[in-house]
Each structure stands twice: as structure tokens, then as C-alpha cells.
Amino acid sequence: MTIFGRIVTGEIPCCKIAENEEFFAFLDINPLSKGHTLVIPKKETDYIFDMEDDAIGKMMIFAKKTAKAIKNAIECKRIGIAVIGLEVPHAHIHLIPITKESDMLFNNPKLKLTRKEFEEIAEKIRAKI
């Protein structure tokens, strides 16, 4: 089981943003910006393009709802979206609040937030869903 699968089962704690029967959204522990969220399918699939077409579509709709909540909770111009898929062998989408394109560079320094800051951000986003 991947680290993301262990997050879904509750074995590893996270700051959950949203979930339904098929998908799960939680704050990235190494965020590029406040509100940086990961959206994953609950069913473990290594590569996003190995997912069934309808599952990818449903995942994007779930990500869209999550992104709208992030946008309403976190000051930013847009919510950037990235699919890289090399860090963890479990399909995932990054939703990143940005004000400029360079905010999406994954080699930028990651924010160092306290557990309390993560929880406050998650609560702020959940309140907008």
C-alpha cells in the first residue's frame, strides 16, 4: 500500500479537505503555497492515465469542486493544477494557489508550516465546500 493509501485508511494522519466514495483531498505536507492540496483516487492506481476514462472525468470534477473551495478560502489569482506522478506511485493531482506562474515551480522552497497552521488552512477550505 502506498503512503496515500495509508492516508485514505487513516493509518497516517492528514489535514483532510474533502472526500467522497471514490476520491480524497488533503493538504500537501510539503506545500508550495498555503492551501496546496492533493486530490487522489481511493483506488490505488500508479499512473493517472492508467485510470478508466470515467474515473479520470469524475476525479477532475471532484478536483474542480475542491479548487473552487480553495480559491474562496485562500487569497490567490488562480488555482494551478499539476499532474507529475513521479513522487508517489499513486495517481494524484496537485491543486496549488498561485499569483504568478513561477509559484508552480516544484523546485521552489517548500513552506514550513506548523500542525496548527495546516489545521487552520484545512478548516478554512472545508468551510467553503
N, C-alpha and C positions, 0 to 999 in steps of 0.2 A: 504494500500500500504506500502511495506517495505521501509526502508531507501534507499536501492539500486534501487527500482522502482522510488523513488523520484529523485535519481541521474540521472537515464536514462531520465526522463522527463524534467530535467533541473531545477526542483524545488530546489534542493540542488546542490551547485556548486561542481565541482571536477576538477582534472587535468586529462582530458581525454587523453588516449593514442591512442585508435582506436575504430572503431565501424563499423558494417555493419547492415543489416536489422534485424538480429537475436541476435547479441551479442555486448557487450560493455566492454571495458577495461579501467581501470583508476587506478591511483596511490592510494595505501592504505594510509589512513591518519595516521595510527599508524604503520609505516613500521619497519620491522626487519633490512632492509638494503636499501640503496638508489636504487630506481628502483622497489621496491616491488609493484607489480601490481595485481589487482583483475580482473578476467575475469568472466562475468556474462551473463546469457541469458536475453534478454529483457523481455521475457515472465516469469512472476513470477512463480517459482516452488520452494517449500520449500527445497526439498532434491534432490541432483543431480541424485540419482539412481531412482527417480520417473520420470525423463525426458524420452522421447521417445529415443530409441536406435540411430536413425539417428541424433537426436538433440545433443546427447552426442558426437557422432562422429564429427559433424560439430563444436561443441564447442571446442573439442580438436584440431582440425585443426586451428581454429581461435587462440587458445592459443599458438599453435606451432609457428605461424607467429609472434605473439606478443612476445613470448620468444626469438625468433631469433633477433628481433629488440632490445630487452633489452640487450641481450648478446653482440650485436655490439655497444651498447651505453655506457654500464656500465662495468667497469673493474671487472671481476669475473672469476671463473673457470667454473661454470655451472649456469644454472637457475634451481633451485629446484622447485618442484611442490607439492602442498599440497591441499587436499580436506578434510576439517574438518566439516564444515556445522553446527556448533553449535552457532556461534556468531550472525548470522543474518539468519532469516528464508527465505532465497533466495539462491538458488544454486550458488556456486561460487568456483573458482579455484584461489589459491594463486600462483603467479609466483615470486620467490624470488632469486635475485642474491646471490650466495654463493661462498665461497672459501674453506669452510670445512663443514662437516655435522652438526656441532653444530650451524652453522648460521641459521639453520631451526627450532631451538627450540623456540616455541611460548612464553615460559616464559622468554626469553631473554629480556633485556631492549629495549624498542622501541626508535627509533631515534626521536629526536625533531627537525624538520625542519621548516624553515620559509616558508611562502607562495611563496616568490621569489625562494627559493631553490627547492620547489616542481615544480614550473612552469619551471624552468631551466632543471630539470631532465626530465620532460614530453616532453619538446621541443626536447631535445637530443634524446630521444627514438623515438618520432614521425618522426624525420629526417631519421631514419634508417628503417622505414616501407616501 
